[in-house]
Amino acid sequence: MEEREGEGYFFDEEIRTDLNSYNHRYYFILKGIGDFLFALSCLIITLPLLILFCLAIKLESKGPAFFLQERVGINGKTFYIIKLRSMNINAEKNGAQWATKDDPRVTKIGSFIRKTRIDEIPQLINILKGDMSLIGPRPERPIFTEQFNKQILGFKNRLAIKPGITGWAQVNGGYDISPGEKLKLDLFYIQNLNLLLDIKIVIKTIKVILTGDGAR
């Protein structure tokens, strides 16, 4: 392993060399253009849906309709992910914690938008801002990133590329897989980046949305 100067994040030398290869330069350019166009068009199309659920969230419980949470992105750069609020406003009064299956903190509207992934739609704004991509490793919170990196050697290798709204780990394990399993799946994606794999992930993501698999 080799440390990237000034960042404190470790990336396998083979991963770094591969991501800087000639072929991947064009891949990232095409992916960046595709991300922007997709996010902009989808945001425009889903705007009425967002307004509807913002009103529903406000009517059901006190607090803002949107939920901002700090996450760790590419090269360890932090940003605030944007989602529709699916939990009660005091959901983390006892500190940061992972959501669990049938989590009592989730509201009735929140349960529906989580199952259908509607709560993820505002992350299109994160794509437009350049914080995220459509496809990539799901971004973790700083506290969990540090915790998992202490427990699992090389966990921060997931930060070698932009995080995504969906990814290889999400469509093959959902939210219930362990951090170690998540790392293996994310590294498989990072080491096999190509447009065909991205298309496969999009198709599997649509299936997940339609079936509600992996929601919690």
N, C-alpha and C positions, 0 to 999 in steps of 0.2 A: 504493500500500500504506500501511497505517496501523498503528502499533504499539499493542498493547493495554498500557495502563499497568501497570508493575510486573511484567510477565510476560516481556517480551522475545520474544514470539511474534507474528508478523505475519499478519494476516488481511485478505483483500481486503474492502474496505468493502461491496461488493455482497453478498458471502457473509454478512457479519455482519448486515446489514440484513434479508436474506431469512430467516435463521435466527431472528431476533427477531420475525418477522411473526406476525400473529394466528393464521393457519392452522397454522403450525408449532408454536405453543404446544400446541395440542390434539394434534397429531401426536406430539410428544415425550411428552406425558402418557400417551397410549394405548400408545405404544411401550414406555415404562418399565414400565407395568403388565403388558403382554404379556411383556416380557423376564423379569420376576420370576416370573410364574406358569409360564412355559415352563422356566426354569432350575430351579425348585424341583421340578416334576413330573418332568423328565428326570433330575435328579440322583437322585431316589428310584428311578426305574425302572432306571437304569443302575448302581446301587450294587453289585449282585452282579457285574456285569461288571468294574467298577473293582477290586473285591477280588480277583477271579480274576487280572487282569493285574498287579496289585501283587505278588501272590505269584510270578507267572511272571518278572517283572522281577528280583525279589530272588533267585530261584533261578538265573537266568542270569548275573548279574554283581553285583559288590560295589557298595554304595552305596544311597541311598534310592530308593524307588519313585517319589516325586514330584520334580519339577524346578521350581525357582523361578528366575525371571529378571527383572531389572528392564526395564521397558518404559515408553514415553512415551505418556500418555493425553491426554484432552481438556485443552486450554489449556496443554499442556506439563507437566501433573502426572504424576509418575512413580508407578508401582505395580509390584507383583511378580505376573507372570503365572504361573499354576499349570498344569503339564502332567505327564503320565506321562513318566518318564525313558526316552528312546529311544536314548541314546548312552552310551558308556562314561563312567565317573565322571571321568576325566581328559581329557575331550574338548577342553577349552579350556586346556590347560596352556601352550600357546603364545600365548594371547591370544584375544580375541573374533574370531569368523569366521563367515561364512554357511555354512549347510549346502549341500552340493553333491549332484548326482545320483550315486547309488551311493556315498555318503559312507562311507569305511571306519570311521569312528567309530561308525556306527549298529550296534546289536546286532541279532541275529536277531529277537528279539521286537520290538525298536524298529522294524525295517523293516516288520513287519506292522501295528503300531499306527499308524505314519505313513501307510501306504498306505490304511488304512481310516479314518483320522482319529480312532481311539479315543484317541490321546494327547491330543486336544483336549478331551475330556470334562470334566476338572477345571476348565476355564475357566468352567464353569457357576457355580462358586463366585465367580469374579471378577465375574460378572453380578450375583449376589446381593449382593455387597459394593458394587456400584455403580461398579466400575472400568471395566466393559465393557458392551457391548450384544450382542445376538445378531448384529446386522448393522451393519457399519461398516468403516472402513479398518483393516487389520491393524496393530496397534501395533508399532513398531520399537524397537530398543534405543537408549538415549541416544546412544551413540557413532556409530551409523549415521544417526540422525536429524540430528545435527549435520553429519556428513559429506555427506549427501545435500542438506541445505539450503544448504550452501556451493556445491555443484555445480549445483543446480537451483533457480532462482528460484521462491519460493512453495511449496516442498515442505512447509513447516510449516502450510500451509492445511489439510492433512489432519487437523490437530489441532483443528479447529473443532467437531467432534462426538466423541462417545464412540467408541473403537475397537471392533471387532467380532470375533467368532469367525470369521464368514464375511463376505464383502462382494462388491461388484461387481467389484473387481479380481481377487479369488480365483477367482470362477466364470468369468471371461473371460480369464484368463491364468495363473492358478496362481502358483507360487513362482518361475517362471523368467523372468517379465517384468522389464524394466529398471525402476529407480526412476522414470524419467521417464514410462514407460508406466503405471506404477502410480499416479502422481500424476494423470494425465489421467483414468483410470478412477474413481479415488476422488473427484475433483472433480465428475465427471459425477454420481455418486451424491449428493454433498452438495448440488449445485445442482438436483437433481430428486427430492428426498425425498418419498416418498408410499408408502402401504401397498401399492398394487399392485406397485410396484417391489420392495418388500421380499418380497412373496409370490413374485415371479419369481425373486429371488435364492435363496429357500429351496428352490424346486423345482430350480433349477440346482445347488444345493449337494447335494441328495439324489442327483442324477445323478453328481456328482463322487465322492461317497462310494461309490456302487455300482460305478463304473468304475475308481476309483483314479487318475483323471486328475490330473496336476500334482503328484503326491506325489514326495518326494525324501528 
